[in-house]
Amino acid sequence: MLGAGFIARYHAMQLSLAEEPNRIVAVHDPDRAKAEQFCAQEGGRVVDRVEDVVEASDAVFVCTWTADHLESVRTVVEAGVPVFCEKPLSTDLASARELVRTVDASGVPNAVGLVLRSSPALLALREMVRDPEVGRVVNVVFRDDQYLPTQGMYGSTWRADVDKAGSGVLLEHSIHDLDVLEWLFGEVESVVARESHVHGLDGIEDSISVLLGLRSGATASLASVWHDVLSRPSQRRMEVFCERALLTLEGDIFGPVRRQDSIEELVLDGDDLVGWLADRGVPLVSTEQQFLTAVRASTSGRTVPAVDPDVHHALRAHVLADAVYRSSRGGGLPVTVPPPDLDPAPVGG
């Protein structure tokens, strides 16, 4: 583990649930006390350098602040070691592209922490959206709110430093949401956005509203907010208005997820949601588990399975984020988003 903060603990928890045998062997964090606390809880030993983690490990999780991702990932993959990079890839689109080129050149297995793609609730919503019975998606209303993560259980004070974070709520939090919107509803072709800076942190927006035009003809709106209501650590709600049904996501991990049409309402929550997915043959495999499977295949000489999401999926989310920021910082002017096949670095499927 490179980094021993909140997100590193999250990945350690997911690793502890993985079917693939694994153990944490080495941890580095600039805050040695934080690394020591992490090792006391999750295992491994504290080491002094990034290179010490790389030398000790079969795979490395990069969980540092955003501005450090590119150089940390470069150090890992140039040593031929598989890498799991926390989102976002970097602080801007240009350096995100450089990171992708660096990973591609190495050929090592890789994954990115856009973990909502393996969320049971969002997998269920995706199944519902794909059901021909609901008809075409017409409009999506998506709200994402979280308290400013410099406090509380997150405690990531670096997110108030634009040199380390790059920017605010959209890049550091709602890049998840941009990724999910295309994953669920198809290609975004245009955006219009406005942002605000209530907390007075230089270069760190704490609220942004985005209107997205989809190539399908549907529209989607995203409102993302950092506030100071400490009882709401991270909450997402999505309403999907289809021709013949309303689909509602009320919790982004285990629901509830609702499907309402003219006849009935289906509500899926917790174990019922997991069982519903199993009945439809939808596997629940975390991104961390996929990554471990790819690493093990690589080290044993077997065919390496694709990991979803990888750095190419993450790069597409950066393309969307860049368009949103260009619109917002241009006073809300419409910005056209290039199709994935026109982006300078190829985007995976």
C-alpha positions as CSV (number, residue, x, y, z in Angstrom):
1,M,0.0,0.0,0.0
2,L,1.2,3.5,-1.0
3,G,-0.8,5.7,1.3
4,A,-2.5,4.6,4.6
5,G,-5.6,6.8,4.8
6,F,-9.3,6.3,4.5
7,I,-9.3,4.9,1.0
8,A,-6.4,2.5,1.7
9,R,-8.4,1.1,4.6
10,Y,-11.4,0.7,2.3
11,H,-9.4,-1.4,-0.1
12,A,-7.8,-3.4,2.7
13,M,-11.3,-4.3,3.8
14,Q,-12.3,-5.4,0.3
15,L,-9.1,-7.4,0.0
16,S,-10.0,-9.2,3.3
17,L,-13.3,-10.3,1.6
18,A,-11.6,-11.5,-1.6
19,E,-11.6,-15.1,-2.6
20,E,-8.1,-14.9,-3.9
21,P,-5.5,-15.4,-1.1
22,N,-3.7,-12.2,-0.4
23,R,-1.9,-10.3,2.4
24,I,-0.6,-6.8,2.8
25,V,3.2,-6.9,3.2
26,A,4.4,-3.3,3.0
27,V,3.0,0.1,3.6
28,H,4.4,3.6,3.0
29,D,2.9,6.9,3.9
30,P,4.6,10.3,4.4
31,D,2.9,10.3,7.8
32,R,4.7,7.4,9.5
33,A,2.3,7.3,12.4
34,K,-0.6,6.8,10.1
35,A,1.2,3.9,8.4
36,E,2.0,2.3,11.7
37,Q,-1.6,2.5,12.7
38,F,-2.7,1.0,9.4
39,C,-0.2,-1.9,9.8
40,A,-1.4,-2.5,13.4
41,Q,-5.0,-3.0,12.0
42,E,-4.4,-4.5,8.6
43,G,-1.0,-6.2,8.7
44,G,2.2,-5.5,6.8
45,R,5.3,-3.6,7.9
46,V,6.0,0.1,7.5
47,V,8.7,1.0,5.0
48,D,10.6,4.2,4.3
49,R,10.4,4.5,0.5
50,V,8.0,3.9,-2.4
51,E,10.7,1.6,-3.9
52,D,10.6,-0.5,-0.7
53,V,6.9,-1.2,-1.2
54,V,7.5,-2.1,-4.9
55,E,10.3,-4.5,-4.1
56,A,8.3,-6.3,-1.4
57,S,5.1,-6.7,-3.3
58,D,3.5,-8.7,-6.1
59,A,1.1,-5.8,-6.7
60,V,0.7,-2.3,-5.4
61,F,-2.3,-0.1,-4.5
62,V,-1.6,3.6,-5.0
63,C,-3.8,5.4,-2.5
64,T,-1.8,8.7,-2.2
65,W,-3.1,12.2,-2.8
66,T,-4.0,12.8,-6.5
67,A,-0.9,14.8,-7.5
68,D,1.3,11.9,-6.5
69,H,-0.4,9.3,-8.6
70,L,1.5,9.7,-11.8
71,E,5.0,9.3,-10.3
72,S,3.9,6.6,-7.9
73,V,2.3,4.6,-10.7
74,R,5.4,5.2,-12.9
75,T,7.7,3.8,-10.2
76,V,5.5,0.7,-9.8
77,V,4.9,-0.2,-13.4
78,E,8.5,0.5,-14.6
79,A,9.5,-2.2,-12.1
80,G,7.1,-4.6,-13.8
81,V,4.7,-4.7,-10.9
82,P,0.8,-4.7,-11.4
83,V,-0.8,-1.5,-10.1
84,F,-4.2,-0.5,-8.7
85,C,-4.5,3.3,-8.9
86,E,-7.1,5.1,-6.8
87,K,-9.3,7.6,-8.7
88,P,-8.8,10.1,-10.1
89,L,-5.8,9.2,-12.2
90,S,-4.2,12.6,-11.8
91,T,-5.0,16.3,-11.3
92,D,-5.7,17.1,-15.0
93,L,-6.4,15.4,-18.3
94,A,-2.9,15.8,-19.8
95,S,-1.2,14.0,-16.9
96,A,-4.0,11.4,-16.8
97,R,-3.2,10.6,-20.4
98,E,0.5,10.4,-19.6
99,L,-0.3,7.9,-16.8
100,V,-2.3,5.7,-19.2
101,R,0.5,5.7,-21.7
102,T,3.0,4.7,-19.0
103,V,0.8,1.8,-17.8
104,D,0.2,0.7,-21.4
105,A,3.9,0.7,-22.2
106,S,4.6,-1.5,-19.2
107,G,1.9,-4.2,-20.1
108,V,1.2,-5.0,-16.4
109,P,-2.3,-5.7,-15.1
110,N,-4.0,-2.6,-13.8
111,A,-7.2,-1.4,-12.2
112,V,-8.7,1.8,-11.0
113,G,-10.8,2.6,-7.9
114,L,-14.0,3.5,-9.8
115,V,-15.6,0.9,-7.5
116,L,-19.2,1.9,-8.1
117,R,-19.2,-0.3,-11.2
118,S,-19.2,-3.4,-8.9
119,S,-21.9,-2.0,-6.5
120,P,-24.9,-4.4,-6.2
121,A,-27.3,-1.5,-6.3
122,L,-25.9,0.0,-9.5
123,L,-25.6,-3.4,-11.1
124,A,-29.3,-3.9,-10.4
125,L,-30.1,-0.4,-11.8
126,R,-28.1,-1.3,-14.9
127,E,-30.1,-4.5,-15.4
128,M,-33.4,-2.5,-15.1
129,V,-32.2,0.1,-17.6
130,R,-31.4,-2.6,-20.1
131,D,-34.8,-4.2,-19.8
132,P,-36.7,-3.5,-23.0
133,E,-40.0,-3.3,-21.0
134,V,-39.0,0.0,-19.5
135,G,-38.5,1.7,-22.9
136,R,-35.9,4.3,-23.7
137,V,-34.3,6.5,-21.0
138,V,-35.7,10.0,-21.3
139,N,-34.2,11.9,-18.3
140,V,-31.9,11.3,-15.4
141,V,-31.7,13.3,-12.2
142,F,-28.6,12.5,-10.1
143,R,-27.7,14.0,-6.8
144,D,-24.5,13.3,-4.9
145,D,-23.7,14.9,-1.6
146,Q,-21.0,14.4,1.1
147,Y,-19.6,16.5,3.8
148,L,-16.3,18.3,3.0
149,P,-13.8,15.4,3.4
150,T,-11.2,17.4,5.2
151,Q,-13.1,16.5,8.4
152,G,-14.8,13.5,10.0
153,M,-13.9,9.9,9.1
154,Y,-12.3,11.0,5.9
155,G,-9.8,13.4,7.5
156,S,-8.1,14.0,4.1
157,T,-6.8,17.6,4.8
158,W,-4.9,17.5,1.5
159,R,-8.2,17.8,-0.4
160,A,-8.2,21.5,0.7
161,D,-4.8,21.9,-1.1
162,V,-5.2,22.5,-4.9
163,D,-1.6,21.5,-5.5
164,K,-2.3,18.0,-4.2
165,A,-6.0,17.6,-5.2
166,G,-6.1,19.5,-8.5
167,S,-9.6,20.7,-7.9
168,G,-12.7,19.9,-5.8
169,V,-15.9,18.0,-5.6
170,L,-16.2,17.0,-9.3
171,L,-12.7,15.6,-9.8
172,E,-12.1,14.2,-6.3
173,H,-15.6,12.7,-5.7
174,S,-18.0,12.9,-8.6
175,I,-15.6,11.5,-11.2
176,H,-17.3,8.3,-9.9
177,D,-20.6,9.8,-11.1
178,L,-19.4,10.8,-14.5
179,D,-18.1,7.3,-15.0
180,V,-21.3,5.7,-13.9
181,L,-23.5,8.0,-16.0
182,E,-21.8,6.8,-19.3
183,W,-21.6,3.2,-18.0
184,L,-25.4,3.2,-17.3
185,F,-26.8,5.3,-20.1
186,G,-24.3,5.5,-22.9
187,E,-22.1,8.1,-24.5
188,V,-22.1,11.8,-23.4
189,E,-21.8,14.2,-26.3
190,S,-22.2,17.6,-24.6
191,V,-22.1,19.3,-21.2
192,V,-23.1,22.6,-19.6
193,A,-21.9,23.3,-16.0
194,R,-21.7,25.9,-13.2
195,E,-19.7,25.7,-10.0
196,S,-19.5,27.5,-6.6
197,H,-16.9,27.9,-3.9
198,V,-18.7,28.3,-0.5
199,H,-15.9,27.2,1.8
200,G,-13.4,29.6,0.3
201,L,-10.7,27.0,-0.5
202,D,-8.6,28.3,-3.4
203,G,-9.2,26.2,-6.5
204,I,-11.4,23.7,-4.7
205,E,-15.1,23.9,-5.9
206,D,-17.5,22.5,-3.3
207,S,-20.7,22.5,-5.5
208,I,-21.2,21.9,-9.2
209,S,-24.3,21.4,-11.4
210,V,-24.0,19.7,-14.7
211,L,-26.4,19.2,-17.6
212,L,-25.3,16.4,-19.9
213,G,-26.6,15.6,-23.3
214,L,-26.4,11.9,-24.3
215,R,-26.0,10.7,-27.8
216,S,-29.2,8.6,-27.3
217,G,-31.1,11.9,-27.1
218,A,-31.7,11.6,-23.4
219,T,-30.5,14.3,-20.9
220,A,-29.1,13.9,-17.4
221,S,-28.4,16.4,-14.6
222,L,-25.8,15.9,-11.9
223,A,-25.7,18.0,-8.7
224,S,-22.6,17.3,-6.6
225,V,-22.2,19.1,-3.2
226,W,-19.7,19.2,-0.4
227,H,-21.3,20.6,2.8
228,D,-20.9,20.5,6.6
229,V,-23.7,18.1,7.6
230,L,-21.6,15.5,9.3
231,S,-24.5,13.0,9.6
232,R,-24.3,12.6,5.8
233,P,-20.9,11.1,5.0
234,S,-21.7,10.1,1.4
235,Q,-25.2,9.9,-0.1
236,R,-26.3,9.3,-3.7
237,R,-29.8,9.4,-5.2
238,M,-30.7,8.8,-8.8
239,E,-34.1,9.0,-10.6
240,V,-34.2,7.5,-14.1
241,F,-37.3,8.4,-16.1
242,C,-37.9,5.9,-18.8
243,E,-40.8,5.8,-21.3
244,R,-42.7,3.2,-19.3
245,A,-41.1,3.1,-15.9
246,L,-39.4,5.2,-13.2
247,L,-36.2,3.7,-11.7
248,T,-35.0,5.1,-8.4
249,L,-31.6,4.5,-6.7
250,E,-31.8,5.4,-3.0
251,G,-28.5,3.9,-1.8
252,D,-25.5,3.3,-3.9
253,I,-24.3,0.0,-2.4
254,F,-27.3,-2.2,-1.3
255,G,-30.2,0.0,-2.3
256,P,-33.0,0.4,-2.1
257,V,-33.5,0.3,-5.9
258,R,-37.1,0.8,-7.1
259,R,-38.9,0.1,-10.4
260,Q,-42.3,1.6,-10.8
261,D,-44.5,1.2,-13.8
262,S,-48.3,1.6,-14.4
263,I,-49.1,-1.7,-12.8
264,E,-46.7,-2.3,-9.8
265,E,-43.7,-1.3,-7.9
266,L,-40.7,-3.5,-7.3
267,V,-38.4,-2.6,-4.4
268,L,-35.0,-4.3,-4.0
269,D,-32.9,-3.9,-0.9
270,G,-30.1,-5.7,0.8
271,D,-30.2,-9.5,0.5
272,D,-33.3,-9.3,-1.8
273,L,-31.3,-7.2,-4.2
274,V,-28.3,-9.6,-4.1
275,G,-30.6,-12.5,-4.7
276,W,-32.3,-10.8,-7.6
277,L,-29.0,-10.3,-9.3
278,A,-28.0,-13.9,-8.7
279,D,-31.2,-15.1,-10.3
280,R,-30.3,-13.2,-13.4
281,G,-26.7,-14.5,-13.4
282,V,-25.1,-11.2,-12.6
283,P,-21.9,-11.9,-10.7
284,L,-20.9,-9.8,-7.7
285,V,-17.1,-9.5,-8.0
286,S,-15.3,-6.5,-6.5
287,T,-12.8,-4.5,-8.5
288,E,-10.2,-5.6,-6.0
289,Q,-11.1,-9.3,-6.6
290,Q,-10.8,-8.8,-10.4
291,F,-7.4,-7.2,-10.0
292,L,-6.1,-10.0,-7.8
293,T,-7.3,-12.6,-10.3
294,A,-5.5,-10.7,-13.1
295,V,-2.3,-10.5,-11.0
296,R,-2.4,-14.2,-10.2
297,A,-2.9,-15.1,-13.8
298,S,-0.1,-12.8,-14.9
299,T,2.4,-14.3,-12.4
300,S,1.4,-17.9,-13.4
301,G,1.7,-17.3,-17.1
302,R,-2.0,-17.7,-17.8
303,T,-4.1,-15.5,-20.0
304,V,-4.7,-12.3,-18.0
305,P,-8.5,-11.4,-17.8
306,A,-9.6,-7.9,-18.4
307,V,-10.3,-5.8,-15.3
308,D,-13.3,-3.4,-15.2
309,P,-12.5,-0.6,-14.6
310,D,-9.0,-0.1,-15.8
311,V,-7.0,3.0,-16.7
312,H,-8.7,3.4,-20.0
313,H,-12.2,3.6,-18.4
314,A,-10.8,6.1,-15.9
315,L,-9.3,8.2,-18.7
316,R,-12.7,8.5,-20.3
317,A,-14.1,9.9,-17.0
318,H,-11.2,12.5,-17.1
319,V,-12.3,13.5,-20.6
320,L,-15.8,14.2,-19.2
321,A,-14.5,16.0,-16.2
322,D,-12.3,18.2,-18.3
323,A,-15.3,19.2,-20.5
324,V,-17.3,20.0,-17.4
325,Y,-14.6,22.3,-16.0
326,R,-14.1,24.0,-19.3
327,S,-17.9,24.7,-19.4
328,S,-18.1,25.9,-15.8
329,R,-15.0,28.1,-16.0
330,G,-16.2,29.5,-19.3
331,G,-19.3,30.8,-17.6
332,G,-21.6,27.9,-18.4
333,L,-20.9,27.7,-22.1
334,P,-21.9,24.4,-23.9
335,V,-18.9,22.1,-24.5
336,T,-18.9,19.2,-26.9
337,V,-17.4,16.0,-25.6
338,P,-15.3,14.0,-28.2
339,P,-16.4,10.4,-28.8
340,P,-14.2,7.8,-27.1
341,D,-12.6,6.7,-30.4
342,L,-11.4,10.3,-31.1
343,D,-9.5,10.7,-27.8
344,P,-5.7,10.7,-28.2
345,A,-5.3,7.7,-25.8
346,P,-7.6,4.8,-26.8
347,V,-10.4,4.0,-24.4
348,G,-11.3,0.4,-23.5
349,G,-14.8,-1.0,-23.9
